[in-house]
């Protein structure tokens, strides 16, 4: 897990308000939380189901997203959407 201060510096230096930030290795979701708190949107992917469940639980326990909707897809679901 990377420190939020470091992630925030990278996000602020490489994106603008309202931009979409991609995290292909979401892990504990630090980049997503940091991006959202800095006015960015985020798209995270994670292959490890343990981390996916951790992120889901974290988002459900907190009002982290406010009024924004969070969607979860399996790889199979996501492929269906793309095709």
N, C-alpha and C positions, 0 to 999 in steps of 0.2 A: 504494500500500500504506500502510495506517495503522499507526502505532506500536502494538505490543502493549500497552504501558502504558495508552494511551488506550482501546483496545478493552476491556481488563480493567476499567477504571473504569466504562465503560458497562454491561458485562455484570453486574458486581456490584451496580450501582445499580438495574438494571431487571429482575433475575431472581433466583430462589432456586435452591438446590441441587436438581438433578434436573430443572429446567425445560428446555424445548426452545427453543433460540435459532435464529432463521431468518436466513440470509444470502442474499438473492436475487441478489447479485452477488458470488460467492465469490472471484473473482480468484485470488490466491495461497493462499487458505485460512486466512489469519491469524485470522479470527473463529472458525472451527471449532476450530482448535488451542487458541486462548485459552479458548473456552467449555469445551472438554473438560477442560483443565487446571484450571478453576475449578469443576468438578463439575457442569457443565451438559451436556446433549445438544445436538446441532446438526443442522441440515438446511440444506445449501447447494445453490444452483443456479448454473449458469454456462453461458452460451450460447457462449462462445469455447472451441473444442476444444483450443487450445493450453494454456489455463489448466486445463482439465479434466485433460489428460494430466499437467501439472505437479503438480497436487494428488494424482493417483493415484500418481505416482512417489514423491512425498514420503511419502505414507502407507505405501507398500510398503517404503521404505528404512529407516524408523524404526519403533520399537515404540510409536508415537504413540497408537494406540488400545488397547493392552494386549489384553485378552481380548474387547473389543467388536468386533462385526462391522460392516464398512463395505459398503454396497451402492451400486452405480452404475446409473443408468438413463438411457437416451436419452429425449428428450421423447416419442417414440412409445411406448416401453415404459411410461413413467409414465402417459400417457393411458390405455393399456390397463388398468392397475391401477385407475385411478380410475373407469373406466366399467364 
